[in-house]
Amino acid sequence: MEEKRILDSVKKTGCAVTVEEHQAMGGMGSAVCEILAQNNPVPVEIIGVKDRFGESGEPNELLKVFGLIAEDIARAAKKVIKRK
């Protein structure tokens, strides 16, 4: 992760959304939050698999099941913007 790039981005937006296709806890979103907490605290929404076991299926179906499709990302962005 490039810390400077993250910090430059939140200086422009005042918030952040992270998206990852695996467990959210302890993942990239947590690392981003750590950087922001130490340098520029802003609201963050973390999108990822929420503490559950993996499942088998078609990739697009699984993205929908786990809340990782474009509509979910847009909803998270709107939510975090309201918290600024």
C-alpha positions as CSV (number, residue, x, y, z in Angstrom):
1,M,0.0,0.0,0.0
2,E,1.2,3.4,-0.8
3,E,0.6,5.6,2.3
4,K,1.2,8.9,0.5
5,R,-1.4,8.0,-2.2
6,I,-4.0,7.2,0.4
7,L,-3.3,10.4,2.4
8,D,-3.4,12.5,-0.8
9,S,-6.7,10.9,-1.8
10,V,-8.4,11.6,1.6
11,K,-7.2,15.2,1.6
12,K,-9.3,15.6,-1.6
13,T,-12.3,13.6,-0.5
14,G,-12.5,13.8,3.3
15,C,-13.5,10.2,3.5
16,A,-12.6,6.7,2.1
17,V,-14.2,3.5,1.0
18,T,-12.2,0.3,0.8
19,V,-13.3,-2.8,-1.1
20,E,-11.7,-6.3,-0.8
21,E,-12.8,-9.7,-2.0
22,H,-12.0,-11.5,1.2
23,Q,-12.5,-11.2,5.0
24,A,-12.7,-7.5,5.9
25,M,-11.4,-7.9,9.4
26,G,-7.7,-7.5,9.5
27,G,-7.5,-6.9,5.7
28,M,-6.7,-3.9,3.6
29,G,-9.5,-1.8,5.1
30,S,-8.0,-2.2,8.5
31,A,-4.5,-1.2,7.2
32,V,-6.0,1.9,5.6
33,C,-7.8,2.8,8.8
34,E,-4.5,2.5,10.7
35,I,-2.8,4.9,8.3
36,L,-5.6,7.4,8.5
37,A,-6.0,7.2,12.3
38,Q,-2.3,8.1,12.7
39,N,-2.2,10.8,10.0
40,N,-5.6,12.2,9.0
41,P,-8.7,10.7,10.7
42,V,-11.7,10.6,8.4
43,P,-14.8,8.5,8.0
44,V,-14.2,5.1,6.3
45,E,-16.5,2.4,5.0
46,I,-15.0,-1.0,4.7
47,I,-16.6,-3.4,2.1
48,G,-15.5,-7.0,2.3
49,V,-16.7,-10.4,3.4
50,K,-18.2,-9.9,6.9
51,D,-16.9,-12.7,9.2
52,R,-18.4,-15.7,7.4
53,F,-17.1,-18.8,5.7
54,G,-16.5,-18.9,1.9
55,E,-19.1,-20.4,-0.4
56,S,-18.9,-22.0,-3.8
57,G,-20.6,-20.5,-6.9
58,E,-20.3,-18.4,-10.0
59,P,-18.1,-15.3,-9.3
60,N,-20.7,-12.7,-10.1
61,E,-23.3,-14.5,-7.9
62,L,-20.8,-14.6,-5.0
63,L,-19.9,-10.9,-5.4
64,K,-23.7,-10.2,-5.0
65,V,-24.1,-12.5,-2.0
66,F,-21.2,-10.9,-0.2
67,G,-22.2,-7.4,-1.0
68,L,-19.3,-6.6,-3.3
69,I,-21.1,-5.3,-6.4
70,A,-21.2,-1.8,-7.8
71,E,-24.5,-0.9,-6.1
72,D,-23.0,-1.9,-2.7
73,I,-19.9,0.2,-3.3
74,A,-22.0,3.2,-4.4
75,R,-24.2,2.8,-1.3
76,A,-21.1,2.7,1.0
77,A,-19.8,5.9,-0.7
78,K,-23.0,7.7,-0.1
79,K,-23.1,6.6,3.5
80,V,-19.5,7.7,4.2
81,I,-20.0,11.1,2.5
82,K,-22.9,11.8,4.9
83,R,-20.5,11.1,7.8
84,K,-18.0,13.8,6.7
